[in-house]
Amino acid sequence: MTTTNIRLLKRKRQKRNRWITVIIILLVMSGGGYYYTQVYNNTPTSTEEPALQTAKVRTGDIVISLNGIGEILPLDDISVGFQTNGTIKSIPVSVGDIVEEGQLLAQLDDTNAQLQLEQAQLDWLVMTSPQAIAEAELDVFLSYDQVTVAEENLKYLISPSVYHWEIEVDILEKNLLELNADPQTTEETLQLVQNELKTAKSNLDQAKYVYQTVYLIENFAYTYTDLETGDLAIDPETGELLLNLVPPTSNQISLARASLRDARLTYQEAQAYVSLLKGESIPEEANNIINGNSIAKLEQAKLALEAANLAIENTSLRSPISGTITNVSAREGQPSGTNSIIEIKSIDQMVLSFYLEENALPYIRPDTRLVAHLDAYQDLEIAGKIINIDPSLTTKDGELVIHGWASLEIPQGIQLLSLMSAEVEVIAAETYDALIVPVQAVRELAPGSYSVFVVKEDQQLEMRVVSLGIKDFANAEILSGLSKGEIVSTGTIETVQ
């Protein structure tokens, strides 16, 4: 397997320094030997024809990796405190304790909060008692009677026929507005409602005509007394009683309409109040018109009860996560504000915080595979995947670098501690059991287009266009164009004697 490591952030270790020293000594010795050969044993050479250098197409692995550094951190590291002021009554946990999500960490003295809750509960019980519900239901019946009276009064003033067709026209006009606002409405539906509205308006006009010519005379014409005779006034020509027409005024009709609206609103409020007392839901449209005093008082009592329950909850500090207590900065009997007093870390769920140089960005993304080498377990490789990459560069050891997070597949029996250091190997690209050739065999014809020279049995060269996969400094992956076992040219070398 060919592995290319692009070393981005290195750690200096004493062991590596010793190896570097050995390598330098060997290089110096080799250079001295070369100098001696050239100066004291410099014999003439003769050249021959350049020899063709070849390689066989084979299967192999290519892994391109990016190296960086990192450290182990808890998945969650949270500091918590109370959301209200008070005196700490108890702290049933200590540093090192393992706690579960929702477990009690500390408790404030809740004496006053309990008293407020009891009062709020009592107020709510009184307002929602069976007697209160019965009284509210009686109000519903009484308010309905008021609607009936107001409706009959308006019908009398404008005639039942006019009243009926006014309602029909109003309903159809609202329907037409809704249909026009709906893009799925068909032309046939619109035309149907428009025709119905036209008919209703025509009937309303007819009802108004009958109202003026017949209804007013039948209901608002009165006989009167002749002042000279003291008898009922009579038409001398026909002998019929003379009538005095006194139609309803516009103010009387407007007042009747307003009375009907108020009666209906009172009825709706009474219905909604009963529903709220019983814990039932009310229609959404009722929320826009209901503002009665009884409902307001009920809502205030409900809010007071919710606030009292919340105050009780705030006297208990509970763990938001499962983890280990790492710090407690308060004691029982102390006054407490809203500052953090307990720190919790999920040390059983660790993640890797890693750093790479910014030129690694094109090769990394979420789910990219990586391997962590911990200083504490030098012979152990822990596999993982990138979870997230920070949206901006960060400063590490005075340099701008990429910062990311990775999950780890921690082997059973391996204990990880917070802030453990690690060397990180991010697998930027990899292929296994692939056809590969030395990179020297590949010629670029044009950007993205490549070829190789295949050595035939008669030693003649055949240019072959190939498709490449990934490549490193030594080998290139062949996707198409070659077969395993074929011989390719990697260039020529000069031979000397």
Secondary structure per residue as TSV (DSSP state, phi and psi in degrees):
chain	resnum	aa	ss	phi	psi
A	1	M	-	360.0	134.5
A	2	T	E	-97.0	125.8
A	3	T	E	-123.3	127.5
A	4	T	E	-109.2	120.1
A	5	N	E	-106.2	115.7
A	6	I	E	-91.4	96.5
A	7	R	E	-72.6	116.0
A	8	L	-	-103.5	-48.0
A	9	L	S	-132.0	115.4
A	10	K	-	-110.3	150.4
A	11	R	-	-104.9	141.1
A	12	K	-	-91.5	124.8
A	13	R	-	-125.1	153.7
A	14	Q	H	-64.4	-37.1
A	15	K	H	-60.9	-41.7
A	16	R	H	-67.3	-37.6
A	17	N	H	-60.6	-39.0
A	18	R	H	-63.9	-41.8
A	19	W	H	-64.7	-39.8
A	20	I	H	-61.8	-39.7
A	21	T	H	-62.4	-43.6
A	22	V	H	-62.6	-42.6
A	23	I	H	-63.3	-41.2
A	24	I	H	-62.2	-42.0
A	25	I	H	-61.9	-43.1
A	26	L	H	-63.5	-39.9
A	27	L	H	-64.2	-40.0
A	28	V	H	-63.9	-43.2
A	29	M	H	-64.0	-41.5
A	30	S	H	-64.1	-41.4
A	31	G	H	-63.3	-39.0
A	32	G	H	-65.1	-40.8
A	33	G	H	-63.6	-40.3
A	34	Y	H	-63.8	-42.7
A	35	Y	H	-61.9	-41.5
A	36	Y	H	-62.7	-42.9
A	37	T	H	-62.9	-42.2
A	38	Q	H	-70.5	-35.2
A	39	V	H	-85.0	-45.4
A	40	Y	H	-102.3	-11.1
A	41	N	S	-133.6	43.6
A	42	N	-	-92.2	86.6
A	43	T	-	-95.7	149.8
A	44	P	-	-62.6	145.9
A	45	T	-	-121.4	158.4
A	46	S	-	-123.8	140.6
A	47	T	B	-96.2	151.9
A	48	E	-	-117.9	-177.3
A	49	E	-	-63.0	140.0
A	50	P	-	-57.0	135.4
A	51	A	E	-90.1	140.8
A	52	L	E	-75.8	127.5
A	53	Q	E	-99.7	132.3
A	54	T	E	-131.9	168.1
A	55	A	E	-149.1	152.4
A	56	K	E	-95.0	137.9
A	57	V	-	-68.1	124.8
A	58	R	E	-136.6	174.1
A	59	T	E	-99.8	145.7
A	60	G	E	-171.2	-175.3
A	61	D	E	-115.8	145.5
A	62	I	E	-129.6	125.4
A	63	V	E	-128.7	122.4
A	64	I	E	-108.0	120.7
A	65	S	E	-125.6	156.3
A	66	L	E	-118.8	129.3
A	67	N	E	-101.7	141.0
A	68	G	E	-151.7	-167.0
A	69	I	E	-126.1	164.2
A	70	G	E	-164.3	-177.2
A	71	E	E	-149.5	153.3
A	72	I	E	-86.3	131.5
A	73	L	E	-134.7	153.7
A	74	P	E	-66.2	148.1
A	75	L	S	-62.0	-39.7
A	76	D	-	-126.6	136.3
A	77	D	E	-139.1	100.6
A	78	I	E	-124.9	137.9
A	79	S	E	-110.4	132.9
A	80	V	E	-127.8	155.1
A	81	G	-	-153.4	173.5
A	82	F	-	-70.7	156.6
A	83	Q	S	-100.4	8.0
A	84	T	S	-147.9	163.3
A	85	N	-	-84.5	155.2
A	86	G	E	168.3	-174.2
A	87	T	E	-105.9	130.3
A	88	I	E	-70.3	122.1
A	89	K	E	-89.4	-39.9
A	90	S	E	-157.9	151.7
A	91	I	-	-132.3	93.7
A	92	P	-	-81.7	13.3
A	93	V	-	-127.1	159.1
A	94	S	-	-134.7	167.0
A	95	V	T	-59.6	132.7
A	96	G	T	97.8	-14.9
A	97	D	-	-69.2	141.6
A	98	I	E	-94.6	125.4
A	99	V	E	-120.6	155.6
A	100	E	-	-101.0	158.5
A	101	E	T	-58.9	130.8
A	102	G	T	90.0	-5.8
A	103	Q	-	-71.7	144.1
A	104	L	E	-68.9	127.9
A	105	L	E	-105.1	-37.3
A	106	A	E	-158.4	156.6
A	107	Q	E	-135.8	131.4
A	108	L	E	-89.0	160.0
A	109	D	-	-65.6	119.2
A	110	D	-	-110.3	24.3
A	111	T	H	-58.9	-52.3
A	112	N	H	-65.0	-38.8
A	113	A	H	-64.3	-36.2
A	114	Q	H	-66.9	-39.3
A	115	L	H	-63.2	-42.8
A	116	Q	H	-64.7	-36.9
A	117	L	H	-66.5	-42.7
A	118	E	H	-61.6	-40.6
A	119	Q	H	-66.6	-42.4
A	120	A	H	-64.9	-38.9
A	121	Q	H	-65.2	-39.9
A	122	L	H	-64.4	-45.2
A	123	D	H	-60.0	-41.2
A	124	W	H	-67.9	-40.4
A	125	L	H	-64.2	-38.5
A	126	V	H	-64.3	-43.6
A	127	M	H	-72.7	-23.6
A	128	T	T	-112.5	19.9
A	129	S	S	-69.8	161.3
A	130	P	H	-55.8	-37.2
A	131	Q	H	-64.9	-42.0
A	132	A	H	-64.7	-37.7
A	133	I	H	-67.2	-40.7
A	134	A	H	-62.9	-42.0
A	135	E	H	-64.8	-38.4
A	136	A	H	-67.3	-37.8
A	137	E	H	-66.5	-35.1
A	138	L	H	-63.6	-39.4
A	139	D	H	-62.1	-31.7
A	140	V	H	-63.6	-46.6
A	141	F	H	-64.3	-42.4
A	142	L	H	-65.3	-41.1
A	143	S	H	-68.8	-30.4
A	144	Y	H	-67.1	-38.2
A	145	D	H	-61.2	-38.1
A	146	Q	H	-65.1	-36.3
A	147	V	H	-63.0	-44.0
A	148	T	H	-62.1	-44.2
A	149	V	H	-63.4	-45.8
A	150	A	H	-65.6	-36.5
A	151	E	H	-67.5	-43.2
A	152	E	H	-65.7	-35.5
A	153	N	H	-65.1	-43.4
A	154	L	H	-66.9	-40.2
A	155	K	H	-59.0	-40.9
A	156	Y	H	-64.1	-39.6
A	157	L	H	-74.0	-35.0
A	158	I	H	-113.4	-2.8
A	159	S	-	88.0	142.1
A	160	P	H	-58.8	-34.6
A	161	S	H	-67.9	-46.8
A	162	V	H	-62.3	-41.7
A	163	Y	H	-58.8	-45.4
A	164	H	H	-62.1	-47.9
A	165	W	H	-75.7	-24.2
A	166	E	H	-63.3	-42.6
A	167	I	H	-65.4	-42.9
A	168	E	H	-62.1	-44.3
A	169	V	H	-63.0	-42.3
A	170	D	H	-62.4	-42.6
A	171	I	H	-64.5	-45.5
A	172	L	H	-67.2	-36.5
A	173	E	H	-65.1	-39.7
A	174	K	H	-66.0	-41.6
A	175	N	H	-61.1	-40.5
A	176	L	H	-65.8	-39.1
A	177	L	H	-62.4	-42.7
A	178	E	H	-65.7	-40.0
A	179	L	H	-67.0	-38.8
A	180	N	H	-66.0	-29.8
A	181	A	H	-81.1	-14.1
A	182	D	-	-94.0	115.6
A	183	P	T	-66.9	-15.2
A	184	Q	T	-89.2	-1.2
A	185	T	-	-69.0	131.9
A	186	T	-	-85.0	160.1
A	187	E	H	-64.0	-35.5
A	188	E	H	-62.6	-41.9
A	189	T	H	-65.8	-43.9
A	190	L	H	-60.0	-45.0
A	191	Q	H	-63.5	-38.3
A	192	L	H	-62.9	-46.8
A	193	V	H	-68.5	-37.8
A	194	Q	H	-61.8	-39.5
A	195	N	H	-66.4	-40.9
A	196	E	H	-63.5	-39.9
A	197	L	H	-65.9	-40.2
A	198	K	H	-61.8	-42.2
A	199	T	H	-65.5	-42.0
A	200	A	H	-63.8	-41.1
A	201	K	H	-65.6	-37.4
A	202	S	H	-64.3	-41.9
A	203	N	H	-66.0	-35.0
A	204	L	H	-65.7	-42.3
A	205	D	H	-61.5	-41.1
A	206	Q	H	-64.4	-40.3
A	207	A	H	-65.3	-37.4
A	208	K	H	-66.8	-36.0
A	209	Y	H	-65.1	-45.4
A	210	V	H	-62.9	-36.0
A	211	Y	I	-60.1	-43.8
A	212	Q	I	-73.8	-36.7
A	213	T	I	-94.2	-24.1
A	214	V	I	-124.9	-53.7
A	215	Y	I	-62.5	-43.4
A	216	L	H	-63.0	-40.3
A	217	I	H	-66.7	-39.5
A	218	E	H	-72.0	-26.4
A	219	N	H	-118.4	-18.1
A	220	F	H	-129.9	21.0
A	221	A	E	-105.3	132.4
A	222	Y	E	-127.3	144.4
A	223	T	E	-73.9	158.3
A	224	Y	-	-142.2	164.3
A	225	T	B	-94.2	136.4
A	226	D	-	-73.2	123.2
A	227	L	T	-67.2	-26.9
A	228	E	T	-79.6	-43.0
A	229	T	T	-95.7	-21.9
A	230	G	S	79.7	2.1
A	231	D	S	-100.1	172.2
A	232	L	B	-62.5	138.5
A	233	A	-	-67.9	134.4
A	234	I	B	-127.5	141.8
A	235	D	-	-72.2	119.0
A	236	P	T	-65.1	-24.3
A	237	E	T	-83.2	-42.1
A	238	T	T	-101.4	-19.0
A	239	G	-	77.6	7.9
A	240	E	-	-91.8	156.0
A	241	L	B	-65.0	137.5
A	242	L	-	-81.9	140.3
A	243	L	E	-116.7	145.8
A	244	N	E	-110.4	115.7
A	245	L	E	-85.6	122.9
A	246	V	-	-126.4	81.6
A	247	P	-	-71.9	159.8
A	248	P	-	-62.4	142.9
A	249	T	-	-80.7	163.0
A	250	S	H	-63.5	-33.1
A	251	N	H	-66.4	-39.7
A	252	Q	H	-63.1	-42.3
A	253	I	H	-67.4	-42.4
A	254	S	H	-62.4	-40.8
A	255	L	H	-64.6	-37.8
A	256	A	H	-66.5	-39.7
A	257	R	H	-64.6	-43.1
A	258	A	H	-64.2	-39.0
A	259	S	H	-63.5	-38.3
A	260	L	H	-67.0	-41.5
A	261	R	H	-62.0	-43.5
A	262	D	H	-64.6	-40.2
A	263	A	H	-64.7	-41.1
A	264	R	H	-65.4	-40.9
A	265	L	H	-63.2	-42.6
A	266	T	H	-62.4	-39.1
A	267	Y	H	-65.5	-43.3
A	268	Q	H	-64.4	-40.1
A	269	E	H	-63.8	-41.0
A	270	A	H	-63.6	-41.8
A	271	Q	H	-63.0	-45.1
A	272	A	H	-64.3	-38.1
A	273	Y	H	-63.0	-42.5
A	274	V	H	-63.2	-42.0
A	275	S	H	-61.6	-42.5
A	276	L	H	-65.8	-39.5
A	277	L	H	-61.8	-35.3
A	278	K	T	-86.1	-1.1
A	279	G	T	78.3	18.5
A	280	E	-	-92.6	160.1
A	281	S	-	-81.5	156.3
A	282	I	-	-116.5	153.7
A	283	P	-	-57.5	145.9
A	284	E	G	-61.1	-38.1
A	285	E	G	-66.5	-23.0
A	286	A	G	-70.0	-26.4
A	287	N	G	-64.0	-24.6
A	288	N	G	-82.2	-14.4
A	289	I	T	-121.9	-10.5
A	290	I	-	-90.6	120.0
A	291	N	-	-146.8	30.5
A	292	G	-	-66.4	157.2
A	293	N	H	-64.4	-40.4
A	294	S	H	-63.6	-42.7
A	295	I	H	-66.1	-38.7
A	296	A	H	-62.2	-42.2
A	297	K	H	-64.8	-39.2
A	298	L	H	-64.7	-42.1
A	299	E	H	-64.3	-38.8
A	300	Q	H	-63.2	-41.7
A	301	A	H	-65.4	-38.0
A	302	K	H	-65.8	-44.1
A	303	L	H	-64.4	-37.8
A	304	A	H	-64.2	-38.9
A	305	L	H	-67.2	-42.3
A	306	E	H	-63.7	-40.6
A	307	A	H	-65.3	-38.2
A	308	A	H	-66.9	-40.9
A	309	N	H	-64.0	-40.1
A	310	L	H	-65.2	-38.1
A	311	A	H	-62.4	-38.0
A	312	I	H	-65.1	-44.3
A	313	E	H	-60.8	-37.8
A	314	N	H	-70.9	-13.3
A	315	T	T	-81.3	-8.0
A	316	S	E	-111.9	128.0
A	317	L	E	-102.1	117.7
A	318	R	E	-118.9	153.3
A	319	S	-	-74.1	127.5
A	320	P	S	-78.9	-12.8
A	321	I	S	-140.6	167.4
A	322	S	S	-89.1	132.4
A	323	G	E	-179.6	-159.3
A	324	T	E	-119.5	135.5
A	325	I	E	-71.3	121.7
A	326	T	E	-111.8	-11.6
A	327	N	E	-162.8	137.7
A	328	V	E	-131.4	117.6
A	329	S	-	-113.2	28.0
A	330	A	-	-142.5	163.9
A	331	R	-	-132.1	157.9
A	332	E	T	-63.5	139.7
A	333	G	T	91.7	-12.2
A	334	Q	-	-79.4	147.6
A	335	P	E	-71.2	145.8
A	336	S	E	-129.7	139.0
A	337	G	-	-101.2	-142.1
A	338	T	S	-107.0	13.0
A	339	N	S	-75.0	158.7
A	340	S	-	-70.0	137.5
A	341	I	-	-126.5	-14.5
A	342	I	E	-135.6	136.8
A	343	E	E	-114.4	135.2
A	344	I	E	-128.4	136.0
A	345	K	E	-126.9	139.5
A	346	S	-	-88.5	73.4
A	347	I	T	-71.4	-11.4
A	348	D	T	-85.5	-4.6
A	349	Q	S	-128.8	95.5
A	350	M	E	-102.8	150.9
A	351	V	E	-128.2	165.4
A	352	L	E	-105.4	121.7
A	353	S	E	-96.4	118.8
A	354	F	E	-127.6	161.9
A	355	Y	E	-132.3	135.5
A	356	L	E	-134.8	154.0
A	357	E	E	-67.2	154.4
A	358	E	G	-66.2	-20.5
A	359	N	G	-73.3	-1.8
A	360	A	G	-85.3	-8.6
A	361	L	G	-55.9	-41.6
A	362	P	G	-63.0	-15.7
A	363	Y	G	-103.7	-3.6
A	364	I	-	-122.2	151.1
A	365	R	-	-165.8	165.9
A	366	P	T	-55.8	141.4
A	367	D	T	80.6	-0.6
A	368	T	-	-64.7	135.6
A	369	R	E	-76.9	147.2
A	370	L	E	-146.8	167.9
A	371	V	E	-131.3	133.6
A	372	A	E	-108.6	133.2
A	373	H	E	-112.8	110.0
A	374	L	E	-87.0	142.0
A	375	D	S	-62.1	-32.6
A	376	A	S	-74.1	-24.3
A	377	Y	S	-130.5	78.1
A	378	Q	T	-66.4	-27.3
A	379	D	T	-94.2	7.2
A	380	L	-	-109.2	132.9
A	381	E	E	-108.2	124.3
A	382	I	E	-107.9	118.1
A	383	A	E	-77.4	154.7
A	384	G	E	-164.4	-179.8
A	385	K	E	-137.5	146.2
A	386	I	E	-69.1	129.2
A	387	I	E	-92.5	-47.1
A	388	N	E	-154.8	151.5
A	389	I	E	-122.3	126.7
A	390	D	-	-58.4	143.9
A	391	P	S	-73.1	-9.0
A	392	S	S	-138.6	158.8
A	393	L	-	-69.8	156.3
A	394	T	E	-128.6	164.8
A	395	T	E	-96.8	127.7
A	396	K	E	-136.0	120.2
A	397	D	T	53.9	37.7
A	398	G	T	82.6	4.3
A	399	E	E	-123.4	148.8
A	400	L	E	-78.8	125.2
A	401	V	E	-138.3	167.2
A	402	I	E	-82.8	136.3
A	403	H	E	-117.7	132.4
A	404	G	E	-141.5	174.3
A	405	W	E	-128.1	144.2
A	406	A	E	-140.3	145.2
A	407	S	E	-85.1	155.0
A	408	L	E	-126.7	143.5
A	409	E	-	-95.2	88.3
A	410	I	-	-77.7	121.5
A	411	P	-	-63.2	152.0
A	412	Q	T	-64.4	136.6
A	413	G	T	90.1	-4.8
A	414	I	-	-95.6	124.3
A	415	Q	-	-100.1	127.7
A	416	L	-	-110.5	137.8
A	417	L	-	-113.5	149.4
A	418	S	T	-60.2	139.5
A	419	L	T	75.8	10.7
A	420	M	-	-60.5	136.2
A	421	S	E	-87.4	153.7
A	422	A	E	-150.0	149.6
A	423	E	E	-96.5	136.7
A	424	V	E	-115.7	132.2
A	425	E	E	-120.2	104.8
A	426	V	E	-88.7	125.9
A	427	I	E	-83.6	99.1
A	428	A	E	-73.6	-37.2
A	429	A	E	-157.9	149.2
A	430	E	E	-157.6	146.4
A	431	T	E	-147.9	143.1
A	432	Y	E	-128.1	143.5
A	433	D	E	53.1	42.6
A	434	A	E	-103.0	159.2
A	435	L	E	-71.0	127.6
A	436	I	E	-135.5	152.7
A	437	V	E	-137.0	158.8
A	438	P	E	-61.3	146.1
A	439	V	G	-63.3	-23.7
A	440	Q	G	-66.4	-18.6
A	441	A	G	-82.0	-13.0
A	442	V	-	-94.9	129.4
A	443	R	E	-113.4	136.2
A	444	E	E	-91.3	117.6
A	445	L	E	-81.1	-41.0
A	446	A	E	-159.1	166.0
A	447	P	T	-53.6	118.4
A	448	G	T	85.1	0.1
A	449	S	E	-121.8	129.4
A	450	Y	E	-134.5	159.1
A	451	S	E	-147.4	164.5
A	452	V	E	-134.5	162.6
A	453	F	E	-104.1	117.6
A	454	V	E	-91.2	131.7
A	455	V	E	-86.9	115.8
A	456	K	-	-79.8	174.7
A	457	E	T	-63.2	-29.6
A	458	D	T	-89.0	16.0
A	459	Q	S	68.5	11.4
A	460	Q	-	-83.2	152.4
A	461	L	E	-99.5	135.1
A	462	E	E	-120.7	121.1
A	463	M	E	-75.8	131.1
A	464	R	E	-129.5	126.1
A	465	V	E	-75.5	133.7
A	466	V	E	-129.7	159.6
A	467	S	E	-106.8	133.5
A	468	L	E	-104.3	148.0
A	469	G	E	-99.7	-125.9
A	470	I	E	-87.5	160.3
A	471	K	E	-148.5	153.4
A	472	D	-	-119.3	-158.0
A	473	F	S	-74.8	-13.4
A	474	A	S	-112.9	-44.4
A	475	N	E	-131.3	159.2
A	476	A	E	-126.7	141.8
A	477	E	E	-83.0	131.4
A	478	I	E	-101.4	117.7
A	479	L	E	-88.1	-33.9
A	480	S	E	-159.3	156.2
A	481	G	S	110.2	-17.9
A	482	L	-	-134.6	161.1
A	483	S	-	-123.2	154.3
A	484	K	T	-60.8	135.7
A	485	G	T	96.8	-17.2
A	486	E	-	-67.4	153.6
A	487	I	E	-102.8	132.1
A	488	V	E	-123.5	152.9
A	489	S	E	-84.5	135.8
A	490	T	E	-111.1	7.9
A	491	G	E	123.3	-168.3
A	492	T	E	-123.1	157.6
A	493	I	E	-129.0	149.7
A	494	E	-	-86.0	128.5
A	495	T	-	-103.5	144.4
A	496	V	B	-128.6	155.7
A	497	Q	-	-120.0	360.0
